[in-house]
């Protein structure tokens, strides 16, 4: 499955997305090395598929990803090994900006230079989030 095919299958899912994305789609994403990113509430970036993570970003924020997945929050690292591993991954990491209320009609949108496909999450028939699907191999 390609990122475009998965985004097409996700397009129009109902908010909250974590309750409406099927286990079959998550498994297909994992099998294809794809990551699904969408917003939740007013403070979360949710990653699913080949990388499962939840990042707090009230009002918007940044996430770093590399071919291994989402980098941990720098402030959460406690020992020298974790810190060394973080900085080793940092050079290859790409940014994803979670944008809260920056585009008309959407609570969440994302900006990144990672090749991706988009899909819409709707709430009560109205756009809520423009999510993205990307491949870890592209990182």
C-alpha positions in Angstrom: 0.0 0.0 0.0 1.3 3.5 -0.8 0.9 6.6 1.3 -1.6 7.9 -1.3 -3.7 4.7 -1.2 -3.8 4.8 2.6 -4.7 8.5 2.7 -7.6 7.8 0.3 -8.9 5.1 2.6 -8.6 7.4 5.6 -10.2 10.4 3.9 -13.5 11.4 5.6 -13.0 9.5 8.8 -14.9 10.8 11.8 -13.3 12.6 14.8 -11.9 11.3 17.1 -9.8 9.6 14.5 -8.1 7.2 17.0 -11.6 5.6 17.5 -12.4 5.4 13.8 -9.2 4.2 12.2 -9.6 0.4 11.9 -7.2 -2.1 13.2 -6.9 -3.4 9.6 -5.7 0.0 8.4 -3.2 0.3 11.2 -1.8 -3.1 10.4 -1.7 -2.2 6.7 0.2 1.0 7.6 2.7 -1.0 9.7 3.2 -3.6 7.0 3.9 -0.9 4.4 6.1 1.2 6.7 3.6 4.1 6.7 2.9 6.6 9.5 -0.5 8.2 10.0 -0.5 11.7 11.7 -3.7 13.5 12.9 -4.7 15.9 15.6 -6.8 15.2 18.7 -8.4 17.7 21.0 -6.6 21.1 21.1 -3.3 19.7 22.3 -2.2 16.4 20.7 -0.4 15.2 17.6 -1.2 11.5 17.2 1.1 9.2 15.3 -0.1 5.7 14.3 0.9 2.8 12.1 4.7 2.2 11.9 5.3 4.8 14.6 2.9 5.1 17.5 3.3 8.2 19.6 1.4 11.0 21.2 2.9 14.5 21.5 1.5 17.3 23.5 1.4 20.5 21.5 -1.2 22.9 22.9 -1.7 25.7 20.4 0.6 23.9 17.9 4.1 22.6 18.1 6.9 20.6 16.5 7.7 16.9 16.2 10.9 15.3 15.0 10.9 12.1 13.0 13.5 9.9 11.4 13.6 6.5 9.8 13.2 4.9 13.2 10.1 6.9 14.1 9.3 9.8 16.4 12.1 11.2 18.4 11.4 11.5 22.2 10.9 14.8 23.8 14.4 16.1 24.7 13.3 17.1 28.2 12.1 13.5 29.0 15.5 11.9 28.6 17.1 10.9 31.8 20.4 9.1 31.3 23.5 9.5 29.2 22.6 6.6 26.9 19.2 8.1 26.0 20.7 11.5 25.4 23.5 10.1 23.2 21.0 8.1 21.2 18.8 11.2 20.8 21.6 13.3 19.5 22.7 10.5 17.1 19.3 10.5 15.6 18.9 14.3 15.5 21.0 15.0 12.5 18.8 12.8 10.2 15.5 14.0 11.8 12.9 16.0 9.9 10.5 18.4 11.4 6.7 18.3 11.3 4.9 21.4 12.4 1.5 20.9 14.0 -0.5 24.0 13.2 -3.5 24.8 15.3 -6.2 27.0 13.7 -3.8 28.3 11.0 -5.9 27.4 8.0 -9.5 28.4 7.5 -11.9 25.5 8.3 -9.4 23.3 10.1 -8.4 22.9 13.7 -5.3 20.9 12.8 -3.0 21.0 9.8 0.6 20.0 9.3 3.6 21.5 7.5 6.7 19.4 6.6 9.1 18.8 3.8 8.6 15.0 4.2 6.9 13.6 1.1 3.3 12.9 2.2 -0.3 12.5 1.2 -3.2 14.2 3.0 -6.6 13.1 4.3 -9.5 14.8 6.1 -10.9 14.0 9.5 -14.4 15.4 9.9 -16.5 16.2 12.9 -20.3 16.4 12.4 -19.7 16.6 8.6 -17.3 19.5 8.8 -13.5 19.5 8.4 -11.7 19.1 11.7 -8.1 18.1 10.7 -6.1 17.7 7.5 -3.9 14.7 8.5 -0.9 13.3 6.7 0.5 9.9 5.8 4.2 9.5 5.2 6.6 6.6 4.7 9.5 6.0 7.1 11.6 4.9 4.1 11.4 8.5 2.8 13.3 9.7 5.9 
